[in-house]
Amino acid sequence: MTAIKIHKLFTELRDTLELTVYAGHEGLMRSLTSKYINRPSMALMGWYKVFACERVQVLGKTEITYLNDLPKEKLYETLEKLFTYEDDKGRRIPCIIISRGLEPPAIFAKLADEYKVPILISRLQTTELMSRLSRWLELFFAPTITVHGTMVDVLGVGILFTGKSGVGKSECALDLIERGHRLIADDIVVIKRIGTNVLMAYPTDVQGHYIEIRGLGLIDIEKLFGIRAIRLQKRVEINIHLVFWNELDECERLGITERYTSFLNVEIPKIIIPVSPGKNLTSITEVIATNFKIKTFGENLAKSFIDRIEETLRRRRKTSSYLMEDYE
């Protein structure tokens, strides 16, 4: 199970969410295992039937105003139950974030320190806080795999090259970069599923934007070609699988049959390209990207060509039938 310590979350998001630690410093090593956020309004009123205690708890102006209006004894009882609540799976509150820079009741800090519940305060408005935090958690907890391949942005289309070692993935990417396209990752591509059907590719922290060229070694694309030759992330939209010509049983000629491959249960188009000496993979890749964009707008060029042939044959049959009966 993926988890993150609250201390790491605070460190990563301190500037983005404008965070400070208000109380409960000893609880910063608690773990967060959920990408979702909860506002515990009903729990503060005593209803814990479906309380999602495993989530980050966000208190806004409504909750803080409600707590400030409670009598001291009721306030103590409410907060103590919140801080000590444990569900049937043994999960407890990982942390509480208070928005708008609001000052909670004084007893908040005492109980947070006593029960080791970290309390963070953000200066952001509640909706903005939840929006930024939700996006970050969605990405952090997204299902992730690593793929042996090369990821390039070609004309705004994210293309993942796969194939055996030595088939020419990196060399093709280098040629594309020289023509103004951008590198995301080489050799090891990190792929995350965002939402239900979006695949995003990233480089690894270690390798970054280096490319390995056999016979030459590692080269730094950013240093050689500048910052405009790289991207930090890109949606994976097409998989181009390179194979040696003599290992390919059959090759698509018309482009009518569409192949698909799946990563993290998300299907994307797969195009198998045979590799042979002198073949211009760079130009072919640019055509694939352009054709994909045309298909995105609803036009299938291969199908249009077949329809054109069928229409020509139909008209020819009609014309032949007419001329056979014309005895002028």
C-alpha positions as CSV (number, residue, x, y, z in Angstrom):
1,M,0.0,0.0,0.0
2,T,1.3,3.4,-1.0
3,A,1.8,5.8,2.0
4,I,3.4,9.1,2.8
5,K,4.4,10.5,6.1
6,I,2.8,13.8,7.1
7,H,6.2,15.3,7.6
8,K,7.1,14.6,3.9
9,L,3.7,15.9,2.8
10,F,4.3,19.1,4.7
11,T,7.8,19.5,3.3
12,E,6.7,18.9,-0.3
13,L,3.7,21.2,-0.1
14,R,4.9,23.9,2.4
15,D,5.1,26.6,-0.3
16,T,2.3,25.4,-2.6
17,L,-0.2,25.3,0.2
18,E,1.4,28.1,2.3
19,L,1.6,25.7,5.3
20,T,2.8,26.1,8.9
21,V,2.7,23.6,11.7
22,Y,0.4,24.8,14.4
23,A,0.5,21.9,16.9
24,G,1.0,18.1,17.2
25,H,4.6,18.1,16.0
26,E,5.1,14.6,17.4
27,G,2.5,13.3,15.1
28,L,4.2,14.4,11.9
29,M,5.4,10.8,11.4
30,R,1.9,9.6,11.0
31,S,1.1,8.0,7.6
32,L,-1.4,9.0,5.0
33,T,-2.7,6.2,2.8
34,S,-5.7,7.9,1.0
35,K,-5.7,10.3,-1.9
36,Y,-9.0,11.7,-0.9
37,I,-9.9,14.7,1.4
38,N,-12.6,15.0,4.0
39,R,-14.4,17.9,5.7
40,P,-15.5,16.5,9.1
41,S,-18.5,18.7,9.6
42,M,-20.9,15.9,10.5
43,A,-18.3,14.3,12.8
44,L,-17.9,17.5,14.7
45,M,-21.7,17.3,15.3
46,G,-21.3,13.8,16.7
47,W,-22.2,11.7,13.6
48,Y,-19.4,9.2,12.9
49,K,-21.4,6.5,11.0
50,V,-19.5,7.0,7.7
51,F,-16.6,9.1,8.9
52,A,-13.6,8.8,6.6
53,C,-11.0,9.1,9.2
54,E,-8.1,7.8,7.0
55,R,-8.2,11.0,4.9
56,V,-6.7,14.4,5.4
57,Q,-9.3,16.4,7.4
58,V,-9.8,20.0,6.2
59,L,-11.5,22.6,8.5
60,G,-12.7,25.8,6.9
61,K,-14.5,28.9,8.2
62,T,-17.8,26.9,8.7
63,E,-16.2,24.3,11.0
64,I,-14.0,26.8,12.9
65,T,-16.9,29.1,13.5
66,Y,-19.0,26.1,14.8
67,L,-16.3,25.1,17.2
68,N,-15.8,28.6,18.5
69,D,-19.5,28.8,19.3
70,L,-19.5,25.5,21.4
71,P,-19.5,25.7,25.2
72,K,-16.1,24.7,26.7
73,E,-17.2,21.3,28.0
74,K,-18.9,20.4,24.7
75,L,-15.9,21.7,22.7
76,Y,-13.5,19.6,24.7
77,E,-15.7,16.5,24.3
78,T,-16.0,17.1,20.5
79,L,-12.3,17.5,19.9
80,E,-11.3,14.7,22.1
81,K,-13.6,12.3,20.2
82,L,-12.3,13.6,16.9
83,F,-8.6,13.2,17.8
84,T,-9.1,9.7,19.4
85,Y,-11.5,8.2,16.8
86,E,-10.5,4.9,15.4
87,D,-12.4,2.9,12.8
88,D,-13.0,-0.8,12.6
89,K,-9.7,-1.2,10.6
90,G,-7.7,0.6,13.2
91,R,-7.2,3.8,11.2
92,R,-7.0,7.2,12.8
93,I,-6.9,10.8,11.6
94,P,-3.5,11.4,9.8
95,C,-3.6,15.2,10.1
96,I,-5.9,18.2,10.1
97,I,-5.4,21.3,7.9
98,I,-7.1,24.5,8.7
99,S,-7.6,26.9,5.8
100,R,-7.7,30.7,5.5
101,G,-5.1,31.1,8.2
102,L,-7.9,30.8,10.8
103,E,-7.0,30.6,14.5
104,P,-8.7,27.5,16.1
105,P,-9.9,27.4,19.7
106,A,-7.1,27.4,22.3
107,I,-7.9,23.9,23.4
108,F,-7.1,22.7,19.9
109,A,-3.3,22.8,20.4
110,K,-3.4,21.2,23.8
111,L,-5.4,18.2,22.6
112,A,-3.4,17.9,19.4
113,D,-0.1,17.7,21.4
114,E,-1.6,15.3,23.8
115,Y,-2.9,12.9,21.2
116,K,-0.1,13.6,18.7
117,V,-2.4,14.7,15.9
118,P,-0.5,17.1,13.5
119,I,-2.4,20.4,12.9
120,L,-1.4,22.4,9.9
121,I,-2.6,25.9,8.9
122,S,-2.8,27.1,5.4
123,R,-3.3,30.7,4.3
124,L,-5.2,29.6,1.2
125,Q,-9.0,29.8,0.8
126,T,-10.7,26.5,1.5
127,T,-11.6,25.7,-2.1
128,E,-8.2,26.6,-3.4
129,L,-6.5,24.6,-0.7
130,M,-8.6,21.5,-1.4
131,S,-8.1,21.9,-5.2
132,R,-4.3,22.1,-5.0
133,L,-4.0,19.3,-2.3
134,S,-6.4,17.0,-4.3
135,R,-4.3,17.4,-7.5
136,W,-1.1,16.6,-5.6
137,L,-2.5,13.6,-3.8
138,E,-4.1,12.3,-7.0
139,L,-0.7,12.3,-8.7
140,F,1.2,10.9,-5.7
141,F,-1.2,7.9,-5.2
142,A,-1.7,7.3,-8.9
143,P,-1.1,3.7,-10.0
144,T,2.5,3.6,-11.4
145,I,4.6,1.4,-13.6
146,T,8.0,1.7,-15.3
147,V,8.4,0.7,-18.9
148,H,11.6,0.1,-20.9
149,G,11.3,2.5,-23.8
150,T,11.7,6.1,-24.9
151,M,9.1,8.8,-24.6
152,V,9.0,11.8,-26.9
153,D,6.6,14.7,-27.6
154,V,6.2,14.9,-31.4
155,L,4.0,17.8,-32.7
156,G,2.2,17.8,-29.4
157,V,1.5,14.0,-29.5
158,G,3.0,11.8,-26.7
159,I,4.7,8.9,-28.4
160,L,6.2,5.9,-26.4
161,F,8.8,3.9,-28.3
162,T,9.2,0.3,-27.2
163,G,11.1,-2.6,-28.6
164,K,14.2,-4.8,-28.0
165,S,17.4,-3.3,-26.8
166,G,19.5,-2.0,-29.8
167,V,16.5,-1.7,-32.1
168,G,17.0,2.1,-32.4
169,K,14.6,3.8,-29.9
170,S,17.2,6.2,-28.5
171,E,18.7,7.0,-32.0
172,C,15.2,7.8,-33.3
173,A,14.5,10.0,-30.3
174,L,17.8,11.9,-30.8
175,D,16.9,12.5,-34.5
176,L,13.5,13.8,-33.5
177,I,15.0,16.2,-30.9
178,E,17.4,17.6,-33.6
179,R,14.2,18.3,-35.6
180,G,12.7,20.4,-32.8
181,H,10.7,17.8,-30.9
182,R,11.1,17.1,-27.2
183,L,12.3,14.3,-25.0
184,I,10.4,13.2,-21.8
185,A,12.4,10.1,-20.9
186,D,14.8,7.5,-22.3
187,D,15.4,3.9,-21.3
188,I,13.2,3.9,-18.2
189,V,9.8,5.7,-18.5
190,V,7.7,6.2,-15.4
191,I,3.9,5.9,-16.3
192,K,1.1,7.0,-14.0
193,R,-2.6,6.6,-14.5
194,I,-4.4,9.8,-13.8
195,G,-8.1,9.4,-13.2
196,T,-9.6,6.5,-15.2
197,N,-8.1,6.8,-18.7
198,V,-5.2,9.2,-18.8
199,L,-1.6,7.9,-18.9
200,M,1.2,10.4,-18.0
201,A,4.9,9.7,-18.6
202,Y,7.8,11.1,-16.5
203,P,11.5,10.6,-16.4
204,T,13.1,9.0,-13.4
205,D,14.7,11.2,-10.8
206,V,18.1,9.6,-11.4
207,Q,18.3,9.5,-15.2
208,G,16.4,12.7,-15.9
209,H,16.8,13.8,-19.6
210,Y,19.9,11.8,-20.5
211,I,19.9,9.5,-23.6
212,E,22.2,6.5,-24.1
213,I,23.6,6.2,-27.6
214,R,25.4,3.0,-28.3
215,G,29.0,3.7,-29.1
216,L,28.8,7.2,-27.7
217,G,27.5,6.8,-24.2
218,L,25.2,9.1,-22.2
219,I,24.4,12.5,-23.5
220,D,22.6,15.3,-21.6
221,I,19.8,16.6,-23.9
222,E,19.1,19.7,-21.8
223,K,22.8,20.8,-21.9
224,L,23.2,20.0,-25.6
225,F,19.9,21.3,-27.1
226,G,18.6,23.6,-24.4
227,I,15.6,23.7,-22.1
228,R,13.1,23.7,-25.0
229,A,14.3,20.2,-26.1
230,I,12.8,18.5,-23.0
231,R,9.5,18.1,-21.1
232,L,8.9,17.1,-17.5
233,Q,5.8,15.1,-18.3
234,K,3.5,14.2,-21.3
235,R,0.4,12.2,-21.9
236,V,1.0,8.9,-23.5
237,E,-1.2,8.7,-26.6
238,I,0.5,6.3,-29.0
239,N,2.8,3.3,-28.6
240,I,5.2,2.8,-31.5
241,H,6.7,-0.7,-31.2
242,L,9.9,-1.1,-33.2
243,V,10.9,-4.6,-34.5
244,F,13.7,-5.9,-36.7
245,W,12.4,-6.5,-40.2
246,N,13.5,-10.1,-40.3
247,E,11.5,-10.8,-37.0
248,L,8.2,-9.5,-38.3
249,D,5.7,-12.1,-39.6
250,E,3.3,-9.6,-41.2
251,C,3.1,-5.9,-41.7
252,E,0.0,-3.6,-41.9
253,R,-0.2,-2.2,-45.4
254,L,-3.4,-0.1,-45.5
255,G,-3.8,1.0,-41.9
256,I,-7.4,-0.3,-41.6
257,T,-6.7,-2.8,-38.8
258,E,-6.1,-0.9,-35.6
259,R,-4.0,-2.4,-32.8
260,Y,-4.1,-1.5,-29.2
261,T,-1.9,-2.1,-26.2
262,S,-2.7,-1.6,-22.5
263,F,-0.8,0.1,-19.7
264,L,-2.5,0.1,-16.2
265,N,-5.7,-1.0,-17.8
266,V,-5.8,2.0,-20.2
267,E,-5.8,1.2,-23.9
268,I,-3.8,3.3,-26.4
269,P,-3.1,2.7,-30.2
270,K,-0.2,0.5,-31.0
271,I,1.7,0.8,-34.3
272,I,4.3,-1.8,-35.2
273,I,7.1,-0.4,-37.4
274,P,9.7,-2.8,-39.0
275,V,13.2,-1.4,-38.8
276,S,15.7,-1.9,-41.6
277,P,18.9,-0.1,-42.7
278,G,18.2,3.3,-44.3
279,K,14.6,3.5,-43.1
280,N,13.6,7.1,-42.1
281,L,11.9,6.4,-38.7
282,T,11.9,10.1,-37.9
283,S,9.7,11.1,-40.9
284,I,7.5,8.1,-40.3
285,T,7.0,9.1,-36.6
286,E,6.1,12.7,-37.6
287,V,3.5,11.3,-40.1
288,I,2.1,9.0,-37.4
289,A,1.7,12.0,-35.0
290,T,0.0,14.1,-37.7
291,N,-2.3,11.2,-38.7
292,F,-3.2,10.7,-35.0
293,K,-4.2,14.4,-34.8
294,I,-6.3,14.1,-37.9
295,K,-8.1,11.0,-36.4
296,T,-8.7,13.0,-33.2
297,F,-10.7,15.5,-35.3
298,G,-12.8,12.6,-36.6
299,E,-11.2,11.8,-40.0
300,N,-9.7,8.4,-40.8
301,L,-7.6,8.7,-43.9
302,A,-7.2,5.0,-44.5
303,K,-10.9,4.4,-44.3
304,S,-11.5,7.4,-46.5
305,F,-9.2,5.9,-49.1
306,I,-11.1,2.5,-49.0
307,D,-14.4,4.4,-49.3
308,R,-13.1,6.3,-52.3
309,I,-12.1,3.0,-54.0
310,E,-15.5,1.4,-53.3
311,E,-17.3,4.5,-54.6
312,T,-15.2,4.5,-57.8
313,L,-16.0,0.8,-58.4
314,R,-19.7,1.4,-57.8
315,R,-19.8,4.3,-60.3
316,R,-17.8,2.2,-62.8
317,R,-20.3,-0.6,-62.5
318,K,-23.2,1.8,-62.9
319,T,-21.6,3.4,-66.0
320,S,-20.8,0.1,-67.6
321,S,-24.4,-1.1,-67.2
322,Y,-25.8,2.1,-68.7
323,L,-23.4,2.1,-71.7
324,M,-24.3,-1.6,-72.5
325,E,-27.9,-0.5,-73.0
326,D,-27.1,2.6,-75.0
327,Y,-27.7,1.8,-78.7
328,E,-27.7,5.3,-80.2
